[in-house]
């Protein structure tokens, strides 16, 4: 059974970089057609997908939401089975609960089947 756990600071100052790590157990992050995603939910709003890292045919892939692409990087550490989100130049609008999740790709479809518990990040001076 795959498990995901987010970690990182709960408070970030405006203009700084938010950095969160997701540690995965029960499945390798290099397994083809599993895409390891970051998703957030601002207070009172719906879920917003941020981006993912994954592999297809043994080749690494990374993709970001167009609205956040200019400020986002997602990296992976295969030795620790972790992936890390960095969101630069944060503002109070980046305050949200941040989740990591596994996105499963099958022919003609994809779905999120495993989630971390989520971590609150507040952007404030």
Jmol script that loads the backbone (N, CA, C; Angstrom):
load data "model"
ATOM      1  N   UNK A   1       0.845  -1.184   0.000  1.00  0.00           N
ATOM      2  CA  UNK A   1       0.000   0.000   0.000  1.00  0.00           C
ATOM      3  C   UNK A   1       0.887   1.243   0.000  1.00  0.00           C
ATOM      4  N   UNK A   2       0.659   2.127  -0.949  1.00  0.00           N
ATOM      5  CA  UNK A   2       1.482   3.325  -1.048  1.00  0.00           C
ATOM      6  C   UNK A   2       1.030   4.345  -0.014  1.00  0.00           C
ATOM      7  N   UNK A   3       2.003   5.036   0.557  1.00  0.00           N
ATOM      8  CA  UNK A   3       1.719   6.110   1.509  1.00  0.00           C
ATOM      9  C   UNK A   3       2.556   7.325   1.137  1.00  0.00           C
ATOM     10  N   UNK A   4       1.977   8.510   1.304  1.00  0.00           N
ATOM     11  CA  UNK A   4       2.644   9.765   1.010  1.00  0.00           C
ATOM     12  C   UNK A   4       2.574  10.655   2.240  1.00  0.00           C
ATOM     13  N   UNK A   5       3.672  11.375   2.507  1.00  0.00           N
ATOM     14  CA  UNK A   5       3.731  12.244   3.669  1.00  0.00           C
ATOM     15  C   UNK A   5       4.427  13.544   3.299  1.00  0.00           C
ATOM     16  N   UNK A   6       3.704  14.656   3.478  1.00  0.00           N
ATOM     17  CA  UNK A   6       4.280  15.971   3.215  1.00  0.00           C
ATOM     18  C   UNK A   6       5.081  16.456   4.421  1.00  0.00           C
ATOM     19  N   UNK A   7       6.121  17.244   4.168  1.00  0.00           N
ATOM     20  CA  UNK A   7       6.871  17.869   5.253  1.00  0.00           C
ATOM     21  C   UNK A   7       7.422  19.197   4.758  1.00  0.00           C
ATOM     22  N   UNK A   8       7.588  20.119   5.707  1.00  0.00           N
ATOM     23  CA  UNK A   8       8.113  21.430   5.365  1.00  0.00           C
ATOM     24  C   UNK A   8       7.579  22.485   6.318  1.00  0.00           C
ATOM     25  N   UNK A   9       8.074  23.711   6.200  1.00  0.00           N
ATOM     26  CA  UNK A   9       7.653  24.773   7.117  1.00  0.00           C
ATOM     27  C   UNK A   9       6.201  25.165   6.902  1.00  0.00           C
ATOM     28  N   UNK A  10       5.553  25.534   7.982  1.00  0.00           N
ATOM     29  CA  UNK A  10       4.158  25.939   7.920  1.00  0.00           C
ATOM     30  C   UNK A  10       3.977  27.434   7.709  1.00  0.00           C
ATOM     31  N   UNK A  11       5.061  28.190   7.822  1.00  0.00           N
ATOM     32  CA  UNK A  11       4.991  29.642   7.680  1.00  0.00           C
ATOM     33  C   UNK A  11       6.128  30.120   6.783  1.00  0.00           C
ATOM     34  N   UNK A  12       5.767  30.884   5.768  1.00  0.00           N
ATOM     35  CA  UNK A  12       6.748  31.421   4.827  1.00  0.00           C
ATOM     36  C   UNK A  12       6.476  32.922   4.669  1.00  0.00           C
ATOM     37  N   UNK A  13       7.533  33.698   4.604  1.00  0.00           N
ATOM     38  CA  UNK A  13       7.378  35.146   4.442  1.00  0.00           C
ATOM     39  C   UNK A  13       7.144  35.499   2.972  1.00  0.00           C
ATOM     40  N   UNK A  14       6.409  36.555   2.728  1.00  0.00           N
ATOM     41  CA  UNK A  14       6.209  37.002   1.341  1.00  0.00           C
ATOM     42  C   UNK A  14       7.545  37.235   0.645  1.00  0.00           C
ATOM     43  N   UNK A  15       7.551  36.904  -0.642  1.00  0.00           N
ATOM     44  CA  UNK A  15       8.697  37.013  -1.561  1.00  0.00           C
ATOM     45  C   UNK A  15       9.705  35.875  -1.400  1.00  0.00           C
ATOM     46  N   UNK A  16       9.560  35.058  -0.371  1.00  0.00           N
ATOM     47  CA  UNK A  16      10.477  33.946  -0.192  1.00  0.00           C
ATOM     48  C   UNK A  16      10.018  32.724  -0.991  1.00  0.00           C
ATOM     49  N   UNK A  17      10.762  31.629  -0.864  1.00  0.00           N
ATOM     50  CA  UNK A  17      10.454  30.395  -1.578  1.00  0.00           C
ATOM     51  C   UNK A  17       9.853  29.370  -0.629  1.00  0.00           C
ATOM     52  N   UNK A  18       8.695  28.860  -1.017  1.00  0.00           N
ATOM     53  CA  UNK A  18       8.045  27.775  -0.287  1.00  0.00           C
ATOM     54  C   UNK A  18       8.652  26.458  -0.758  1.00  0.00           C
ATOM     55  N   UNK A  19       9.059  25.623   0.180  1.00  0.00           N
ATOM     56  CA  UNK A  19       9.665  24.341  -0.173  1.00  0.00           C
ATOM     57  C   UNK A  19       9.017  23.233   0.657  1.00  0.00           C
ATOM     58  N   UNK A  20       8.440  22.261  -0.010  1.00  0.00           N
ATOM     59  CA  UNK A  20       7.798  21.118   0.631  1.00  0.00           C
ATOM     60  C   UNK A  20       8.309  19.822   0.012  1.00  0.00           C
ATOM     61  N   UNK A  21       8.469  18.813   0.855  1.00  0.00           N
ATOM     62  CA  UNK A  21       8.927  17.503   0.395  1.00  0.00           C
ATOM     63  C   UNK A  21       7.853  16.455   0.668  1.00  0.00           C
ATOM     64  N   UNK A  22       7.679  15.553  -0.284  1.00  0.00           N
ATOM     65  CA  UNK A  22       6.773  14.429  -0.128  1.00  0.00           C
ATOM     66  C   UNK A  22       7.602  13.148  -0.109  1.00  0.00           C
ATOM     67  N   UNK A  23       7.484  12.408   0.967  1.00  0.00           N
ATOM     68  CA  UNK A  23       8.174  11.124   1.093  1.00  0.00           C
ATOM     69  C   UNK A  23       7.187  10.004   0.777  1.00  0.00           C
ATOM     70  N   UNK A  24       7.576   9.145  -0.141  1.00  0.00           N
ATOM     71  CA  UNK A  24       6.702   8.073  -0.610  1.00  0.00           C
ATOM     72  C   UNK A  24       7.200   6.733  -0.093  1.00  0.00           C
ATOM     73  N   UNK A  25       6.305   5.920   0.400  1.00  0.00           N
ATOM     74  CA  UNK A  25       6.640   4.551   0.801  1.00  0.00           C
ATOM     75  C   UNK A  25       5.662   3.594   0.150  1.00  0.00           C
ATOM     76  N   UNK A  26       6.121   2.387  -0.111  1.00  0.00           N
ATOM     77  CA  UNK A  26       5.268   1.366  -0.694  1.00  0.00           C
ATOM     78  C   UNK A  26       5.255   1.334  -2.205  1.00  0.00           C
ATOM     79  N   UNK A  27       5.940   2.287  -2.835  1.00  0.00           N
ATOM     80  CA  UNK A  27       6.028   2.320  -4.296  1.00  0.00           C
ATOM     81  C   UNK A  27       7.204   3.200  -4.697  1.00  0.00           C
ATOM     82  N   UNK A  28       7.919   2.794  -5.744  1.00  0.00           N
ATOM     83  CA  UNK A  28       9.026   3.615  -6.222  1.00  0.00           C
ATOM     84  C   UNK A  28       8.494   4.764  -7.074  1.00  0.00           C
ATOM     85  N   UNK A  29       9.066   5.957  -6.879  1.00  0.00           N
ATOM     86  CA  UNK A  29       8.644   7.102  -7.693  1.00  0.00           C
ATOM     87  C   UNK A  29       9.147   6.995  -9.133  1.00  0.00           C
ATOM     88  N   UNK A  30       9.956   5.975  -9.423  1.00  0.00           N
ATOM     89  CA  UNK A  30      10.423   5.786 -10.794  1.00  0.00           C
ATOM     90  C   UNK A  30       9.548   4.809 -11.580  1.00  0.00           C
ATOM     91  N   UNK A  31       8.516   4.293 -10.964  1.00  0.00           N
ATOM     92  CA  UNK A  31       7.623   3.356 -11.662  1.00  0.00           C
ATOM     93  C   UNK A  31       6.903   4.082 -12.797  1.00  0.00           C
ATOM     94  N   UNK A  32       6.922   3.470 -13.975  1.00  0.00           N
ATOM     95  CA  UNK A  32       6.260   4.088 -15.132  1.00  0.00           C
ATOM     96  C   UNK A  32       4.764   4.293 -14.916  1.00  0.00           C
ATOM     97  N   UNK A  33       4.281   5.443 -15.429  1.00  0.00           N
ATOM     98  CA  UNK A  33       2.856   5.774 -15.478  1.00  0.00           C
ATOM     99  C   UNK A  33       2.241   6.086 -14.116  1.00  0.00           C
ATOM    100  N   UNK A  34       3.084   6.315 -13.120  1.00  0.00           N
ATOM    101  CA  UNK A  34       2.644   6.949 -11.886  1.00  0.00           C
ATOM    102  C   UNK A  34       3.225   8.358 -11.887  1.00  0.00           C
ATOM    103  N   UNK A  35       2.352   9.350 -11.698  1.00  0.00           N
ATOM    104  CA  UNK A  35       2.803  10.737 -11.721  1.00  0.00           C
ATOM    105  C   UNK A  35       2.581  11.347 -10.354  1.00  0.00           C
ATOM    106  N   UNK A  36       3.638  11.819  -9.773  1.00  0.00           N
ATOM    107  CA  UNK A  36       3.647  12.274  -8.388  1.00  0.00           C
ATOM    108  C   UNK A  36       3.401  13.767  -8.381  1.00  0.00           C
ATOM    109  N   UNK A  37       2.272  14.138  -7.822  1.00  0.00           N
ATOM    110  CA  UNK A  37       1.732  15.475  -8.009  1.00  0.00           C
ATOM    111  C   UNK A  37       1.702  16.299  -6.735  1.00  0.00           C
ATOM    112  N   UNK A  38       1.700  17.605  -6.935  1.00  0.00           N
ATOM    113  CA  UNK A  38       1.407  18.559  -5.874  1.00  0.00           C
ATOM    114  C   UNK A  38       0.095  19.255  -6.217  1.00  0.00           C
ATOM    115  N   UNK A  39      -0.753  19.391  -5.211  1.00  0.00           N
ATOM    116  CA  UNK A  39      -2.080  19.985  -5.338  1.00  0.00           C
ATOM    117  C   UNK A  39      -2.291  20.848  -4.113  1.00  0.00           C
ATOM    118  N   UNK A  40      -2.992  21.947  -4.245  1.00  0.00           N
ATOM    119  CA  UNK A  40      -3.241  22.796  -3.086  1.00  0.00           C
ATOM    120  C   UNK A  40      -4.706  23.223  -3.023  1.00  0.00           C
ATOM    121  N   UNK A  41      -5.110  23.632  -1.835  1.00  0.00           N
ATOM    122  CA  UNK A  41      -6.462  24.127  -1.636  1.00  0.00           C
ATOM    123  C   UNK A  41      -6.415  25.381  -0.771  1.00  0.00           C
ATOM    124  N   UNK A  42      -6.575  26.552  -1.384  1.00  0.00           N
ATOM    125  CA  UNK A  42      -6.641  27.787  -0.598  1.00  0.00           C
ATOM    126  C   UNK A  42      -7.898  27.801   0.262  1.00  0.00           C
ATOM    127  N   UNK A  43      -7.890  28.588   1.313  1.00  0.00           N
ATOM    128  CA  UNK A  43      -9.067  28.631   2.195  1.00  0.00           C
ATOM    129  C   UNK A  43     -10.310  29.061   1.438  1.00  0.00           C
ATOM    130  N   UNK A  44     -11.377  28.295   1.563  1.00  0.00           N
ATOM    131  CA  UNK A  44     -12.644  28.624   0.936  1.00  0.00           C
ATOM    132  C   UNK A  44     -12.715  28.383  -0.554  1.00  0.00           C
ATOM    133  N   UNK A  45     -11.676  27.747  -1.113  1.00  0.00           N
ATOM    134  CA  UNK A  45     -11.639  27.525  -2.563  1.00  0.00           C
ATOM    135  C   UNK A  45     -11.466  26.040  -2.875  1.00  0.00           C
ATOM    136  N   UNK A  46     -11.519  25.705  -4.156  1.00  0.00           N
ATOM    137  CA  UNK A  46     -11.372  24.327  -4.583  1.00  0.00           C
ATOM    138  C   UNK A  46      -9.922  23.905  -4.733  1.00  0.00           C
ATOM    139  N   UNK A  47      -9.734  22.656  -5.118  1.00  0.00           N
ATOM    140  CA  UNK A  47      -8.400  22.130  -5.323  1.00  0.00           C
ATOM    141  C   UNK A  47      -7.758  22.717  -6.580  1.00  0.00           C
ATOM    142  N   UNK A  48      -6.468  22.982  -6.487  1.00  0.00           N
ATOM    143  CA  UNK A  48      -5.710  23.508  -7.619  1.00  0.00           C
ATOM    144  C   UNK A  48      -4.487  22.619  -7.843  1.00  0.00           C
ATOM    145  N   UNK A  49      -4.406  22.034  -9.033  1.00  0.00           N
ATOM    146  CA  UNK A  49      -3.257  21.205  -9.362  1.00  0.00           C
ATOM    147  C   UNK A  49      -2.062  22.083  -9.681  1.00  0.00           C
ATOM    148  N   UNK A  50      -0.884  21.731  -9.158  1.00  0.00           N
ATOM    149  CA  UNK A  50       0.320  22.543  -9.319  1.00  0.00           C
ATOM    150  C   UNK A  50       1.257  21.947 -10.371  1.00  0.00           C
ATOM    151  N   UNK A  51       1.478  20.625 -10.301  1.00  0.00           N
ATOM    152  CA  UNK A  51       2.380  19.993 -11.243  1.00  0.00           C
ATOM    153  C   UNK A  51       2.714  18.579 -10.814  1.00  0.00           C
ATOM    154  N   UNK A  52       3.492  17.889 -11.671  1.00  0.00           N
ATOM    155  CA  UNK A  52       3.881  16.522 -11.339  1.00  0.00           C
ATOM    156  C   UNK A  52       5.262  16.179 -11.886  1.00  0.00           C
ATOM    157  N   UNK A  53       5.800  15.092 -11.337  1.00  0.00           N
ATOM    158  CA  UNK A  53       6.980  14.428 -11.892  1.00  0.00           C
ATOM    159  C   UNK A  53       6.619  12.959 -12.040  1.00  0.00           C
ATOM    160  N   UNK A  54       7.193  12.324 -13.053  1.00  0.00           N
ATOM    161  CA  UNK A  54       6.912  10.913 -13.272  1.00  0.00           C
ATOM    162  C   UNK A  54       7.781  10.362 -14.381  1.00  0.00           C
ATOM    163  N   UNK A  55       7.479   9.135 -14.770  1.00  0.00           N
ATOM    164  CA  UNK A  55       8.247   8.451 -15.798  1.00  0.00           C
ATOM    165  C   UNK A  55       7.291   7.778 -16.773  1.00  0.00           C
ATOM    166  N   UNK A  56       7.637   7.830 -18.047  1.00  0.00           N
ATOM    167  CA  UNK A  56       6.982   7.013 -19.052  1.00  0.00           C
ATOM    168  C   UNK A  56       8.072   6.377 -19.904  1.00  0.00           C
ATOM    169  N   UNK A  57       7.984   5.091 -20.074  1.00  0.00           N
ATOM    170  CA  UNK A  57       8.999   4.387 -20.843  1.00  0.00           C
ATOM    171  C   UNK A  57      10.387   4.547 -20.268  1.00  0.00           C
ATOM    172  N   UNK A  58      10.453   4.767 -18.968  1.00  0.00           N
ATOM    173  CA  UNK A  58      11.738   4.946 -18.315  1.00  0.00           C
ATOM    174  C   UNK A  58      12.303   6.354 -18.421  1.00  0.00           C
ATOM    175  N   UNK A  59      11.591   7.235 -19.111  1.00  0.00           N
ATOM    176  CA  UNK A  59      12.057   8.612 -19.284  1.00  0.00           C
ATOM    177  C   UNK A  59      11.347   9.539 -18.307  1.00  0.00           C
ATOM    178  N   UNK A  60      12.095  10.401 -17.618  1.00  0.00           N
ATOM    179  CA  UNK A  60      11.471  11.305 -16.650  1.00  0.00           C
ATOM    180  C   UNK A  60      10.634  12.383 -17.342  1.00  0.00           C
ATOM    181  N   UNK A  61       9.552  12.747 -16.699  1.00  0.00           N
ATOM    182  CA  UNK A  61       8.688  13.811 -17.199  1.00  0.00           C
ATOM    183  C   UNK A  61       8.324  14.731 -16.049  1.00  0.00           C
ATOM    184  N   UNK A  62       8.231  16.006 -16.370  1.00  0.00           N
ATOM    185  CA  UNK A  62       7.793  17.005 -15.409  1.00  0.00           C
ATOM    186  C   UNK A  62       6.834  17.929 -16.122  1.00  0.00           C
ATOM    187  N   UNK A  63       5.757  18.291 -15.469  1.00  0.00           N
ATOM    188  CA  UNK A  63       4.790  19.192 -16.086  1.00  0.00           C
ATOM    189  C   UNK A  63       4.170  20.065 -15.010  1.00  0.00           C
ATOM    190  N   UNK A  64       3.969  21.361 -15.367  1.00  0.00           N
ATOM    191  CA  UNK A  64       3.460  22.329 -14.405  1.00  0.00           C
ATOM    192  C   UNK A  64       2.178  22.964 -14.924  1.00  0.00           C
ATOM    193  N   UNK A  65       1.362  23.381 -13.968  1.00  0.00           N
ATOM    194  CA  UNK A  65       0.199  24.184 -14.326  1.00  0.00           C
ATOM    195  C   UNK A  65       0.670  25.462 -15.017  1.00  0.00           C
ATOM    196  N   UNK A  66       0.087  25.820 -16.143  1.00  0.00           N
ATOM    197  CA  UNK A  66       0.519  27.047 -16.835  1.00  0.00           C
ATOM    198  C   UNK A  66       0.431  28.292 -15.962  1.00  0.00           C
ATOM    199  N   UNK A  67      -0.537  28.327 -15.061  1.00  0.00           N
ATOM    200  CA  UNK A  67      -0.706  29.531 -14.234  1.00  0.00           C
ATOM    201  C   UNK A  67       0.373  29.676 -13.172  1.00  0.00           C
ATOM    202  N   UNK A  68       1.071  28.593 -12.857  1.00  0.00           N
ATOM    203  CA  UNK A  68       2.099  28.629 -11.820  1.00  0.00           C
ATOM    204  C   UNK A  68       3.489  28.299 -12.359  1.00  0.00           C
ATOM    205  N   UNK A  69       3.576  27.980 -13.631  1.00  0.00           N
ATOM    206  CA  UNK A  69       4.811  27.456 -14.208  1.00  0.00           C
ATOM    207  C   UNK A  69       6.008  28.366 -13.981  1.00  0.00           C
ATOM    208  N   UNK A  70       5.796  29.672 -14.063  1.00  0.00           N
ATOM    209  CA  UNK A  70       6.924  30.609 -13.962  1.00  0.00           C
ATOM    210  C   UNK A  70       7.547  30.632 -12.570  1.00  0.00           C
ATOM    211  N   UNK A  71       6.815  30.142 -11.562  1.00  0.00           N
ATOM    212  CA  UNK A  71       7.317  30.205 -10.180  1.00  0.00           C
ATOM    213  C   UNK A  71       7.576  28.829  -9.570  1.00  0.00           C
ATOM    214  N   UNK A  72       7.345  27.763 -10.334  1.00  0.00           N
ATOM    215  CA  UNK A  72       7.328  26.414  -9.760  1.00  0.00           C
ATOM    216  C   UNK A  72       8.467  25.536 -10.274  1.00  0.00           C
ATOM    217  N   UNK A  73       9.026  24.752  -9.356  1.00  0.00           N
ATOM    218  CA  UNK A  73       9.942  23.673  -9.723  1.00  0.00           C
ATOM    219  C   UNK A  73       9.587  22.453  -8.889  1.00  0.00           C
ATOM    220  N   UNK A  74       9.570  21.290  -9.523  1.00  0.00           N
ATOM    221  CA  UNK A  74       9.391  20.036  -8.791  1.00  0.00           C
ATOM    222  C   UNK A  74      10.568  19.135  -9.130  1.00  0.00           C
ATOM    223  N   UNK A  75      11.274  18.704  -8.116  1.00  0.00           N
ATOM    224  CA  UNK A  75      12.443  17.843  -8.300  1.00  0.00           C
ATOM    225  C   UNK A  75      12.199  16.503  -7.621  1.00  0.00           C
ATOM    226  N   UNK A  76      13.050  15.553  -7.918  1.00  0.00           N
ATOM    227  CA  UNK A  76      12.910  14.218  -7.324  1.00  0.00           C
ATOM    228  C   UNK A  76      14.250  13.746  -6.794  1.00  0.00           C
ATOM    229  N   UNK A  77      14.214  12.965  -5.716  1.00  0.00           N
ATOM    230  CA  UNK A  77      15.396  12.307  -5.173  1.00  0.00           C
ATOM    231  C   UNK A  77      15.067  10.817  -5.135  1.00  0.00           C
ATOM    232  N   UNK A  78      15.554  10.097  -6.135  1.00  0.00           N
ATOM    233  CA  UNK A  78      15.181   8.683  -6.235  1.00  0.00           C
ATOM    234  C   UNK A  78      15.848   7.836  -5.152  1.00  0.00           C
ATOM    235  N   UNK A  79      16.966   8.321  -4.596  1.00  0.00           N
ATOM    236  CA  UNK A  79      17.624   7.559  -3.537  1.00  0.00           C
ATOM    237  C   UNK A  79      16.815   7.583  -2.246  1.00  0.00           C
ATOM    238  N   UNK A  80      16.078   8.676  -2.040  1.00  0.00           N
ATOM    239  CA  UNK A  80      15.244   8.790  -0.843  1.00  0.00           C
ATOM    240  C   UNK A  80      13.761   8.540  -1.137  1.00  0.00           C
ATOM    241  N   UNK A  81      13.446   8.327  -2.400  1.00  0.00           N
ATOM    242  CA  UNK A  81      12.054   8.151  -2.833  1.00  0.00           C
ATOM    243  C   UNK A  81      11.199   9.352  -2.413  1.00  0.00           C
ATOM    244  N   UNK A  82      11.689  10.532  -2.735  1.00  0.00           N
ATOM    245  CA  UNK A  82      11.024  11.779  -2.375  1.00  0.00           C
ATOM    246  C   UNK A  82      10.895  12.678  -3.606  1.00  0.00           C
ATOM    247  N   UNK A  83       9.917  13.559  -3.570  1.00  0.00           N
ATOM    248  CA  UNK A  83       9.863  14.638  -4.548  1.00  0.00           C
ATOM    249  C   UNK A  83       9.531  15.934  -3.827  1.00  0.00           C
ATOM    250  N   UNK A  84      10.076  17.023  -4.358  1.00  0.00           N
ATOM    251  CA  UNK A  84      10.063  18.303  -3.642  1.00  0.00           C
ATOM    252  C   UNK A  84       9.469  19.405  -4.503  1.00  0.00           C
ATOM    253  N   UNK A  85       8.608  20.189  -3.899  1.00  0.00           N
ATOM    254  CA  UNK A  85       8.009  21.362  -4.540  1.00  0.00           C
ATOM    255  C   UNK A  85       8.739  22.607  -4.076  1.00  0.00           C
ATOM    256  N   UNK A  86       9.075  23.468  -5.013  1.00  0.00           N
ATOM    257  CA  UNK A  86       9.549  24.802  -4.689  1.00  0.00           C
ATOM    258  C   UNK A  86       8.675  25.808  -5.432  1.00  0.00           C
ATOM    259  N   UNK A  87       8.112  26.735  -4.681  1.00  0.00           N
ATOM    260  CA  UNK A  87       7.275  27.796  -5.239  1.00  0.00           C
ATOM    261  C   UNK A  87       7.916  29.125  -4.849  1.00  0.00           C
ATOM    262  N   UNK A  88       8.350  29.855  -5.839  1.00  0.00           N
ATOM    263  CA  UNK A  88       9.140  31.065  -5.607  1.00  0.00           C
ATOM    264  C   UNK A  88       8.246  32.301  -5.485  1.00  0.00           C
ATOM    265  N   UNK A  89       8.815  33.317  -4.879  1.00  0.00           N
ATOM    266  CA  UNK A  89       8.167  34.639  -4.805  1.00  0.00           C
ATOM    267  C   UNK A  89       6.727  34.538  -4.308  1.00  0.00           C
ATOM    268  N   UNK A  90       6.544  33.902  -3.183  1.00  0.00           N
ATOM    269  CA  UNK A  90       5.187  33.663  -2.680  1.00  0.00           C
ATOM    270  C   UNK A  90       4.543  34.953  -2.182  1.00  0.00           C
ATOM    271  N   UNK A  91       3.219  34.953  -2.241  1.00  0.00           N
ATOM    272  CA  UNK A  91       2.395  36.039  -1.712  1.00  0.00           C
ATOM    273  C   UNK A  91       1.342  35.419  -0.789  1.00  0.00           C
ATOM    274  N   UNK A  92       0.600  36.235  -0.060  1.00  0.00           N
ATOM    275  CA  UNK A  92      -0.458  35.664   0.800  1.00  0.00           C
ATOM    276  C   UNK A  92      -1.466  34.824   0.021  1.00  0.00           C
ATOM    277  N   UNK A  93      -1.597  35.065  -1.284  1.00  0.00           N
ATOM    278  CA  UNK A  93      -2.513  34.258  -2.103  1.00  0.00           C
ATOM    279  C   UNK A  93      -2.040  32.815  -2.263  1.00  0.00           C
ATOM    280  N   UNK A  94      -0.815  32.532  -1.895  1.00  0.00           N
ATOM    281  CA  UNK A  94      -0.304  31.157  -1.941  1.00  0.00           C
ATOM    282  C   UNK A  94      -0.593  30.393  -0.646  1.00  0.00           C
ATOM    283  N   UNK A  95      -1.216  31.053   0.303  1.00  0.00           N
ATOM    284  CA  UNK A  95      -1.632  30.367   1.524  1.00  0.00           C
ATOM    285  C   UNK A  95      -2.647  29.284   1.189  1.00  0.00           C
ATOM    286  N   UNK A  96      -2.376  28.056   1.653  1.00  0.00           N
ATOM    287  CA  UNK A  96      -3.241  26.932   1.279  1.00  0.00           C
ATOM    288  C   UNK A  96      -2.823  25.693   2.061  1.00  0.00           C
ATOM    289  N   UNK A  97      -3.665  24.681   1.996  1.00  0.00           N
ATOM    290  CA  UNK A  97      -3.255  23.339   2.390  1.00  0.00           C
ATOM    291  C   UNK A  97      -2.655  22.690   1.151  1.00  0.00           C
ATOM    292  N   UNK A  98      -1.434  22.202   1.291  1.00  0.00           N
ATOM    293  CA  UNK A  98      -0.718  21.589   0.175  1.00  0.00           C
ATOM    294  C   UNK A  98      -0.718  20.072   0.354  1.00  0.00           C
ATOM    295  N   UNK A  99      -1.080  19.388  -0.734  1.00  0.00           N
ATOM    296  CA  UNK A  99      -1.137  17.934  -0.739  1.00  0.00           C
ATOM    297  C   UNK A  99      -0.173  17.372  -1.784  1.00  0.00           C
ATOM    298  N   UNK A 100       0.413  16.220  -1.474  1.00  0.00           N
ATOM    299  CA  UNK A 100       1.040  15.437  -2.529  1.00  0.00           C
ATOM    300  C   UNK A 100       0.148  14.222  -2.786  1.00  0.00           C
ATOM    301  N   UNK A 101       0.161  13.754  -4.024  1.00  0.00           N
ATOM    302  CA  UNK A 101      -0.755  12.686  -4.416  1.00  0.00           C
ATOM    303  C   UNK A 101      -0.163  11.895  -5.580  1.00  0.00           C
ATOM    304  N   UNK A 102      -0.646  10.681  -5.734  1.00  0.00           N
ATOM    305  CA  UNK A 102      -0.244   9.856  -6.865  1.00  0.00           C
ATOM    306  C   UNK A 102      -1.334   9.887  -7.938  1.00  0.00           C
ATOM    307  N   UNK A 103      -0.927  10.208  -9.144  1.00  0.00           N
ATOM    308  CA  UNK A 103      -1.819  10.260 -10.303  1.00  0.00           C
ATOM    309  C   UNK A 103      -1.503   9.033 -11.151  1.00  0.00           C
ATOM    310  N   UNK A 104      -2.476   8.170 -11.344  1.00  0.00           N
ATOM    311  CA  UNK A 104      -2.288   6.921 -12.080  1.00  0.00           C
ATOM    312  C   UNK A 104      -2.780   7.099 -13.505  1.00  0.00           C
ATOM    313  N   UNK A 105      -1.916   6.799 -14.464  1.00  0.00           N
ATOM    314  CA  UNK A 105      -2.294   6.884 -15.873  1.00  0.00           C
ATOM    315  C   UNK A 105      -2.592   5.491 -16.389  1.00  0.00           C
ATOM    316  N   UNK A 106      -3.786   5.328 -16.948  1.00  0.00           N
ATOM    317  CA  UNK A 106      -4.163   4.106 -17.652  1.00  0.00           C
ATOM    318  C   UNK A 106      -4.656   4.529 -19.033  1.00  0.00           C
ATOM    319  N   UNK A 107      -4.744   3.608 -19.997  1.00  0.00           N
ATOM    320  CA  UNK A 107      -5.179   4.017 -21.339  1.00  0.00           C
ATOM    321  C   UNK A 107      -6.503   4.760 -21.305  1.00  0.00           C
ATOM    322  N   UNK A 108      -6.496   6.005 -21.760  1.00  0.00           N
ATOM    323  CA  UNK A 108      -7.705   6.804 -21.870  1.00  0.00           C
ATOM    324  C   UNK A 108      -8.159   7.486 -20.606  1.00  0.00           C
ATOM    325  N   UNK A 109      -7.396   7.386 -19.536  1.00  0.00           N
ATOM    326  CA  UNK A 109      -7.874   7.955 -18.276  1.00  0.00           C
ATOM    327  C   UNK A 109      -6.715   8.174 -17.319  1.00  0.00           C
ATOM    328  N   UNK A 110      -6.961   8.981 -16.309  1.00  0.00           N
ATOM    329  CA  UNK A 110      -6.027   9.097 -15.195  1.00  0.00           C
ATOM    330  C   UNK A 110      -6.831   9.480 -13.949  1.00  0.00           C
ATOM    331  N   UNK A 111      -6.316   9.127 -12.818  1.00  0.00           N
ATOM    332  CA  UNK A 111      -7.034   9.408 -11.568  1.00  0.00           C
ATOM    333  C   UNK A 111      -6.045   9.423 -10.416  1.00  0.00           C
ATOM    334  N   UNK A 112      -6.411  10.167  -9.367  1.00  0.00           N
ATOM    335  CA  UNK A 112      -5.603  10.226  -8.147  1.00  0.00           C
ATOM    336  C   UNK A 112      -6.089   9.133  -7.201  1.00  0.00           C
ATOM    337  N   UNK A 113      -5.178   8.254  -6.817  1.00  0.00           N
ATOM    338  CA  UNK A 113      -5.612   7.144  -5.973  1.00  0.00           C
ATOM    339  C   UNK A 113      -5.001   7.151  -4.571  1.00  0.00           C
ATOM    340  N   UNK A 114      -4.010   7.990  -4.338  1.00  0.00           N
ATOM    341  CA  UNK A 114      -3.391   8.045  -3.018  1.00  0.00           C
ATOM    342  C   UNK A 114      -3.005   9.486  -2.715  1.00  0.00           C
ATOM    343  N   UNK A 115      -3.246   9.904  -1.482  1.00  0.00           N
ATOM    344  CA  UNK A 115      -2.998  11.288  -1.074  1.00  0.00           C
ATOM    345  C   UNK A 115      -2.246  11.308   0.249  1.00  0.00           C
ATOM    346  N   UNK A 116      -1.425  12.347   0.410  1.00  0.00           N
ATOM    347  CA  UNK A 116      -0.903  12.639   1.734  1.00  0.00           C
ATOM    348  C   UNK A 116      -1.991  13.303   2.565  1.00  0.00           C
ATOM    349  N   UNK A 117      -1.707  13.524   3.828  1.00  0.00           N
ATOM    350  CA  UNK A 117      -2.715  14.106   4.721  1.00  0.00           C
ATOM    351  C   UNK A 117      -2.858  15.606   4.522  1.00  0.00           C
ATOM    352  N   UNK A 118      -1.907  16.216   3.849  1.00  0.00           N
ATOM    353  CA  UNK A 118      -1.949  17.650   3.620  1.00  0.00           C
ATOM    354  C   UNK A 118      -1.202  18.413   4.697  1.00  0.00           C
ATOM    355  N   UNK A 119      -0.633  19.547   4.306  1.00  0.00           N
ATOM    356  CA  UNK A 119       0.078  20.393   5.256  1.00  0.00           C
ATOM    357  C   UNK A 119      -0.302  21.852   5.006  1.00  0.00           C
ATOM    358  N   UNK A 120      -0.617  22.555   6.076  1.00  0.00           N
ATOM    359  CA  UNK A 120      -1.001  23.961   5.971  1.00  0.00           C
ATOM    360  C   UNK A 120       0.251  24.816   5.797  1.00  0.00           C
ATOM    361  N   UNK A 121       0.233  25.670   4.786  1.00  0.00           N
ATOM    362  CA  UNK A 121       1.293  26.650   4.597  1.00  0.00           C
ATOM    363  C   UNK A 121       0.655  28.038   4.575  1.00  0.00           C
ATOM    364  N   UNK A 122       1.133  28.893   5.436  1.00  0.00           N
ATOM    365  CA  UNK A 122       0.651  30.268   5.518  1.00  0.00           C
ATOM    366  C   UNK A 122       1.754  31.214   5.083  1.00  0.00           C
ATOM    367  N   UNK A 123       1.413  32.139   4.202  1.00  0.00           N
ATOM    368  CA  UNK A 123       2.364  33.151   3.757  1.00  0.00           C
ATOM    369  C   UNK A 123       2.024  34.451   4.470  1.00  0.00           C
ATOM    370  N   UNK A 124       2.914  34.870   5.339  1.00  0.00           N
ATOM    371  CA  UNK A 124       2.662  36.062   6.143  1.00  0.00           C
ATOM    372  C   UNK A 124       3.968  36.593   6.690  1.00  0.00           C
ATOM    373  N   UNK A 125       4.028  37.902   6.847  1.00  0.00           N
ATOM    374  CA  UNK A 125       5.217  38.497   7.448  1.00  0.00           C
ATOM    375  C   UNK A 125       5.093  38.521   8.969  1.00  0.00           C
TER     376      UNK A 125
END
end "model"
wireframe off; spacefill off
backbone 0.3
color backbone group
